[in-house]
Amino acid sequence: NFQFSNIKVLYGGSIDGKNIKKFVKYKEIDGFLIGGASLKPKEIKNIIKSII
């Protein structure tokens, strides 16, 4: 029995320490695929700091 509530959504757009806060607000987003920012240690640190 298929239910949309069983679907997990990962946002894979451009994520950085500045814009992640507006995406975290959406309860429909279950996680993030961090692309280019994942190659920059300072940016990963900024992303983590922004959401904790």
C-alpha distances in whole Angstrom, upper triangle without the diagonal:
4,7,10,11,10,13,16,19,22,25,28,30,34,34,37,39,40,36,34,34,33,30,29,29,26,23,21,22,22,24,27,28,32,34,38,38,37,40,42,43,44,41,39,41,41,37,37,39,38,35,36
4,7,9,8,9,13,16,19,22,24,27,30,31,34,36,36,33,30,31,30,26,26,26,23,20,17,19,19,21,24,25,29,31,34,35,34,37,39,40,41,38,36,38,38,34,34,37,35,32,33
4,5,6,8,11,14,17,20,23,25,29,28,32,33,34,30,28,28,27,24,23,23,19,17,14,16,16,19,22,24,27,29,33,33,33,36,38,38,39,36,34,36,35,32,31,34,32,29,31
4,5,5,9,11,14,17,19,22,25,25,28,30,30,27,24,25,23,20,20,20,16,14,11,13,13,16,19,21,24,26,30,30,30,33,35,35,36,33,31,33,32,29,29,31,29,26,28
4,6,8,10,14,16,20,22,25,24,27,28,29,26,23,23,22,19,18,18,15,12,9,12,11,15,18,20,24,26,30,30,29,33,34,34,35,32,30,31,31,27,27,29,27,24,25
4,7,10,13,16,19,22,25,24,27,29,30,27,24,24,24,20,19,20,17,14,11,13,11,14,17,19,23,25,29,29,28,31,33,33,34,31,29,31,31,27,26,29,27,24,26
4,6,10,13,16,18,22,21,25,26,27,24,21,22,21,18,17,18,15,13,10,10,9,12,14,16,20,22,26,26,25,28,30,31,32,29,26,29,28,25,25,27,26,23,25
4,7,10,13,16,19,18,21,23,24,21,18,19,19,15,14,16,13,11,8,8,6,8,11,13,16,19,22,22,21,25,27,27,28,25,23,25,25,21,21,24,22,19,21
4,6,9,12,15,15,18,20,21,18,15,17,16,12,12,14,11,10,7,5,5,7,8,10,14,16,20,20,19,23,24,25,26,23,21,23,23,19,19,22,20,18,20
4,6,9,12,12,15,17,18,15,13,15,15,11,11,14,11,11,9,6,6,5,5,6,10,12,16,16,15,19,21,21,22,19,17,20,19,16,16,20,18,16,18
4,6,9,9,12,15,15,12,10,13,12,8,10,12,11,12,10,7,8,6,5,6,9,11,14,14,14,18,19,20,21,17,16,19,18,14,16,18,16,15,18
4,7,8,11,14,16,13,11,15,14,11,13,16,14,16,14,10,11,9,6,5,7,8,11,12,12,15,17,18,19,16,15,18,17,14,16,19,17,16,20
4,6,10,13,13,11,10,14,13,10,13,15,14,17,15,12,14,11,8,8,8,8,10,11,13,15,16,18,19,15,15,18,17,14,17,19,17,17,20
4,7,10,11,9,9,13,12,11,13,16,16,18,17,14,16,13,10,9,7,7,8,8,11,13,14,16,16,12,13,16,14,12,15,17,15,16,19
4,7,8,6,6,10,10,9,11,14,14,17,16,13,14,11,8,8,6,8,9,7,10,12,12,14,13,10,10,12,11,8,11,13,11,12,15
4,5,6,6,9,11,11,12,15,16,19,19,16,17,14,11,11,8,10,9,7,9,12,10,12,10,7,8,10,7,6,10,11,9,11,14
4,6,6,8,10,11,12,14,16,19,20,17,18,15,13,14,11,13,12,9,11,14,11,12,9,6,8,8,5,4,8,8,6,9,12
4,6,7,9,10,12,14,16,19,20,17,19,17,14,16,13,15,14,12,14,16,14,15,12,10,11,12,8,8,11,10,8,10,14
4,6,6,7,9,11,13,16,17,14,16,14,12,14,12,14,14,12,15,17,16,17,15,12,13,14,11,9,12,12,9,11,14
4,5,5,6,9,11,13,14,11,13,11,9,11,10,13,14,12,13,17,16,16,15,11,11,12,10,7,9,10,7,8,11
4,5,5,7,10,12,14,12,14,12,12,15,14,17,18,15,17,20,19,19,17,14,14,14,11,9,10,10,7,7,10
4,6,6,8,11,13,11,14,13,13,15,15,18,19,17,19,22,21,21,20,17,17,17,14,12,14,14,10,10,14
4,5,6,9,10,8,10,10,9,12,13,15,17,16,17,20,20,21,20,16,16,17,15,12,13,15,11,10,14
4,5,7,9,7,9,8,9,13,13,17,19,17,18,21,21,21,20,17,15,16,14,11,12,13,10,8,11
4,6,9,8,11,11,13,16,17,20,22,20,21,25,24,24,23,20,19,19,17,14,15,15,12,10,13
4,5,6,9,10,12,15,17,20,22,21,22,25,25,26,25,22,20,22,20,16,17,18,15,13,16
4,5,7,10,13,16,18,21,24,23,23,27,27,27,27,24,22,23,21,18,18,20,17,14,16
4,6,9,12,15,17,20,23,22,23,26,27,27,27,24,23,24,23,19,20,22,19,16,19
4,6,8,11,14,17,20,19,19,23,23,24,24,21,19,21,20,16,16,19,16,14,16
4,7,10,13,16,20,19,18,22,23,23,24,21,18,20,19,16,15,18,16,13,15
4,7,10,13,16,15,14,18,19,19,20,17,15,17,16,13,13,16,14,12,14
4,6,9,13,12,11,15,16,17,17,14,12,15,15,11,12,15,14,12,15
4,6,10,10,9,13,14,16,17,14,12,15,15,12,13,17,16,15,17
4,7,6,6,9,11,12,13,10,9,12,12,10,11,15,14,14,16
4,6,6,8,10,12,14,11,10,14,14,12,14,17,17,17,20
4,5,6,7,11,12,9,10,14,14,12,15,18,17,18,21
4,5,5,8,9,6,6,10,10,9,12,14,14,15,18
4,5,7,9,7,6,10,11,10,11,14,15,15,17
4,6,9,8,8,11,13,12,14,17,18,19,20
4,6,5,6,9,10,11,13,14,15,17,19
4,5,5,6,9,10,11,12,14,16,17
4,6,5,6,9,10,10,12,15,16
4,5,5,6,9,10,10,13,15
4,5,5,6,9,10,11,13
4,5,5,6,9,10,11
4,5,5,6,9,10
4,5,5,7,9
4,5,5,6
4,6,6
4,6
4
